[in-house]
Amino acid sequence: MHIQRKPDQAPGPNRGFQLSRSWGLAVSVLCLGLLVGLSSGLLARFFELTQAGLLDFAETPGAPTAEAVPPIRRLASVTLAGLVAGLVWAWLRTRTRLIPSVGQAVKGAPMPPGQTVVHVLTQIFFVAAGGSIGREVAPREAGALLGGLWTRMGRRLGLRDQDGPLLVASAAGAGFAGIYIAPLTGAFFGIEVLLRRVDAEVVTVNLAMSALATLVGGSIKGFAPYYKVGSEPFRPWLMAVVLLIGPVMGLLGAGFRRMTSWAEAHRTTGPAAIWQLTGVALLTGLVALVVPQVMGNGRALAQMGMDQRLPAGFSGLQLAQSLALLVLFALVKALLTTATIRAGAFGGTLTPSIALGSATGAVFGLSLAYLLPGLPVWQCAVIGAASLLAASQQAPLMAMAMLMEVCHLPVMAFMPMGLAVALSMAVSHLFVVKA
């Protein structure tokens, strides 16, 4: 009598001990969630140590800007970091094995451990020193590396070949969750951006791994909100305001996506990256002599937008000055981030997108509050951040979840934010060029 084996099973005598697939996935989620959370927490500590060493500064929600640091030290820090990062990235790109992107790793491309670790640490170092680019790619790459290494030994856990992309994508999202203490954001990144499919298994694995990574990362770096916002409740009439904010953020988000996509497609990868990145870093430092908010991943500029208020007796001239500064700072941040990527830097555009959205959202908030006293400007900044982020990343659920989590917003914020993000996505689809 012929006995048919299941395709994913090896012949009995050679199999040895092997878990069932369900138990294998459970063990994988538990171990990877804890390991990725540890890596994210350690990267957060490395960021803090680098920032303290180079700038003698520790950013917090209440003090996110290095304006108390002497201007010449700001200039020296970011310029030195540009030179060091340029040397490292030029060496990685010309003398070592090419490091795949997180998306490529999800599709099965192996990430070389040594080079990836150097690549990740260089990103954190550069941003901590003041480089104008996001740092969220680094923990995602670290997570993808751990996920890839884990799946290579997954046969003993009863895993299948098709489980590799699921675990690598979930680990990458968990890396993001562990450094920003945002479990839903990490899960949605894995589901919405990397895997682009939804079923019960995908959702369960992503949510569980991101939650565990958040627990470990938060235990290392703390669970405080990343941005500080006001306490006024979100009112239903705010839905009328987002009819204006959402479409404009869709246009701006699509424009920023085009700029950074062009910069990534034309990124300098050879030895020329050394002098180009040093030059852009020097330019960033020169601007930061006057405007320190342009440094780093955009946290300072985003917080500046969320801190805007319209005091009683605010004159039209003062309003015009505030609006002009916010627009100018946002434009400079967008240009410096694009130039940084073009010069050879590696990193993210997610937190810079939040900065641009917060600043331009605050422009709308201040203008409307001048006409409609009582409108909380910070709410317009937060909604602007979420909707521009959604358009620039083409990830509406991730964008909403992130602002909710990093600002510790109440659940009522979902209502205006959801409409703003929907409008932003609808408009951006008319202009955005998919990568």
Secondary structure, 3 states (H helix, E strand, C coil): CCCCCCCCCCCHHHHCCCCCHHHHHHHHHHHHHHHHHHHHHHHHHHHHHHHHHHHCCCCCCCCCCHHHCCHHHHHHHHHHHHHHHHHHHHHHHHHCCCCCCHHHHHCCCCCCHHHHHHHHHHHHHHHHCCCCCECCHHHHHHHHHHHHHHHHCHHHHCCCCCHHHHHHHHHHHHHHHHHHCCHHHHHHHHHHHHHCCCCHHHHHHHHHHHHHHHHHHHHHHCCCCCCCCCCCCCCCCHHHHHHHHHHHHHHHHHHHHHHHHHHHHCCCCCCHHHHHHHHHHHHHHHHHCCCHHHCCCCHHHHHHHHCCCCCCCCCHHHHHHHHHHHHHHHHHHHHHHHHHHHCCCCCECHHHHHHHHHHHHHHHHHHHHHHCCCCCHHHHHHHHHHHHHHHHHCCHHHHHHHHHHHHCCCHHHHHHHHHHHHHHHHHHCCCCCCC
